[in-house]
Amino acid sequence: MPERGERPGEFGMIARYLRPLADDPGAFGLTDDAALLRPEPGFDLVLTKDMVAAGVHFFPDDPPESIARKALRVNLSDLAAKGAAPIGYLLGLALPADWTEDWMAAFSAGLAEDQQRYGIPLLGGDTVKSPDGLMLSVTALGQVPAGGIVRRAGASAGDVIVVSGTIGDAALGLRLRLGTLDGSAAGEGAAHLLDRYLHPQPRLGLAEAVRRFATASLDISDGLIGDLSHVTRTSGVSALVEAERIPLSDAARALMAADPTVLASVLTGGDDYEILTTMPADRFADYEAAAARAGISVARIGRIVEGEGAPTVIDAAGEEITLGRASHDHF
Amino acid sequence: MPERGERPGEFGMIARYLRPLADDPGAFGLTDDAALLRPEPGFDLVLTKDMVAAGVHFFPDDPPESIARKALRVNLSDLAAKGAAPIGYLLGLALPADWTEDWMAAFSAGLAEDQQRYGIPLLGGDTVKSPDGLMLSVTALGQVPAGGIVRRAGASAGDVIVVSGTIGDAALGLRLRLGTLDGSAAGEGAAHLLDRYLHPQPRLGLAEAVRRFATASLDISDGLIGDLSHVTRTSGVSALVEAERIPLSDAARALMAADPTVLASVLTGGDDYEILTTMPADRFADYEAAAARAGISVARIGRIVEGEGAPTVIDAAGEEITLGRASHDHF
C-alpha cells in the first residue's frame, strides 16, 4: 500500500476515519466486500441514492463537516418523504489527490454526529481516487411497514397541498453565497439563509405522519413548483398554489419586500428539503398536530385540481404568476 | 428544464435511456424519490457499492457499453464472492457536460444486455452533472439464505486456497493498453488479455458452491496476493502460495516465457474479478465439480498456514519469491 508522505493510504485512511463510523455488526468493520442486512419481517425496504459533487451541489471550500452532512441528509430527506425510518447507509467517496488528514477528520466527525442524530449507521461503501474534485454518493436504506411507502403518485383532485417548514430559504442562501442577491434587507437573518443552504434538515420526524395522512409525498429538492409538478404529473392531476400562503422565514420575507425577484427563487429554487404532501382536507388538522408534536410546522399552500397541465400559481389578488422556469437544475 | 441543442435535459434523458431499464415494479419507472424492495422471508440482504471513475478504473474513450458493463460487473463480482444471488441495483451516474445521445444510447444498451444476462433489474439511482470526467457509482443488492454469507474472515490453517479462472490476464491487458508490456509473444492472445481487462466476468455461477463449500471468499480486484492478504488478516492466519500452480491463460503463459516481469503482474495486478476461496482440502473435489457444472474452472494454488504475516509465495524449486508491493492500488 503506497504512502504519500505522512498520510495513510487507502486502507489506513479507512481504518482511521471510516471504520469508527461502522459499528453495526452488518458492516463487518468495513473489512469485507459487502455488508449484511437482515430485513425485519413485515417491513418493506426503501432505497435511495443521491450523489453530490463539488462545484455542483456544494462549494469545494465548504466546511468538510457540512459537506458530509449534506451528502447524508439529502438522502435522509428522501426517506422521510416516503414515510420511511432510516436503517443504514453506504458511502461512496471519490477523494481528490490532495486530500488532507485534517479534512478527513472533520468530514468523518460530521458523519459521526449525523449518524448519532438520525440513528443511521454506516454499513459499507467504497473509496476511490477522484481524478478531479470531491464526489460523494450515498445510498440510504430505510424501512416502512409493508405496503406503507408514500409515493409521488397518489394525489387526487380536492386534496390540499401541504409543505413543512419555510420555503425558499436555501435558494436565497445560495444566491447570497453567489453574490446575485443583496442580503442587507435581511440583516442578521442572512446567516439563517446561508445555513439553510448549507445544512438541510431532513424531516424524519414527519415520516410517520406522512404515512398516516398523506396521499402523495416528496421532498423539495428541485424547487417547490418543479417538485409539485412531479406529484401532479405522476398522479395525473394539476394544482393551484396560492403564493401568499407559502410559508416564509422572516429573512425571506424581508428580502422579498426589498426585491421582487425573490418570489421566483422561492417558487422555483432548489435545496429546501422540506416535505411536500397532499391529503384530503379533513386530514390536515391531524397531520398538523402530529407534525407539531415532532416540532415541525406545516402549512396548506393550495389544492390539487383536475387537469393535466403544470401547476398554476396565483397572487393575493387571484392573478396568475408566470414562472420563467419551473425548477432548479442540478444536472 | 433547460435543453442543450437537440439533446434532452435530465428528465428527458432518464425517460429515454434509463427508464426502459427499470421495469421492476419497485423501481416505479424511476419517477419517484426512492425504490421499494420487499425482502424475501428467510433471506439476508448483501449490499455492495463500487465506484468507478474515468482515468482511474477505465479509459475515458473505452466503449460506453464496456464502461457500463464494468461498473455493474465489479459489483456483481462482490455478490458472487459472498455467495449471493443478485436482486437489483441502483445507478449513480455523474455525466460530464459534453455527453452525447450516441454515448448514452450505447451505455444504456450495455446495461440492458448485462441486466438480461445476469438477471438484475435497475431499481433507482441518481443522475448528476459531473464537473469533470464520468463517474459511476453502483450499489448492488443480493440475497443469501439467512446466515449464508461467506466472509473474508473464516479461513483456518490447513484449508486449501482455490481460485477460479485464470489469474493476471486483466493486469497484463492493462499493461498492453498502457504500452508498458510487449505483447508480441502472445500473438493473437493479446486480444484476449485486453478483453479480460475491459470485460470482467462476474462468477455468479459459483455463488451457490461458494456458500456450500468455502470457509472464506472474496473477489480478486486488488491483486491475487493483496486480496489473499485481506483473507489472512481478517482470519488471523497466513498463507503459502505455490506460484507454478496459479492458473494462467495461454496468452499470459506466452508473455511470462518472454518477460520475467510478467510474474509480478500476475501475483499483484488487479482487476481479475476471479473468486478466491478457502476450504478444507476434502471439500475441493465437490467444489470443483459444482464449478464445472457452472462452466467455471477452479484450481488449488496453496494452503492456509498458522501465523500472522503476509502470504509467502514460492517458486517451483521451493524458493521464496519477493514481491515489490502486494497489490494494485485503485485509490
Interface residues (C-beta under 8 A of the other chain):
Chain A: M1 P2 G9 E10 F28 T31 D32 D33 A34 A35 L36 L37 R38 P39 P41 F43 D44 L45 V46 L47 T48 K49 D50 M51 V52 A53 A54 G55 V56 H57 D78 L79 A81 K82 A84 L90 L91 G92 A94 L123 G124 G125 D126 T127 V128 K129 S130 P131 D132 G133 M135 S137 T139 L141 G142 A146 I149 R151 R152 A153 L218 D219 H230 R233 T234 R325 A326 S327 D329 H330 F331
Chain B: M1 P2 G9 E10 F28 T31 D32 D33 A34 A35 L36 L37 R38 P39 P41 F43 D44 L45 V46 L47 T48 K49 D50 M51 V52 A53 A54 G55 V56 H57 D78 L79 A81 K82 A84 L90 L91 G92 A94 L123 G124 G125 D126 T127 V128 K129 S130 P131 D132 G133 M135 S137 T139 L141 G142 A146 I149 R151 R152 A153 L218 D219 H230 R233 T234 R325 A326 S327 D329 H330 F331
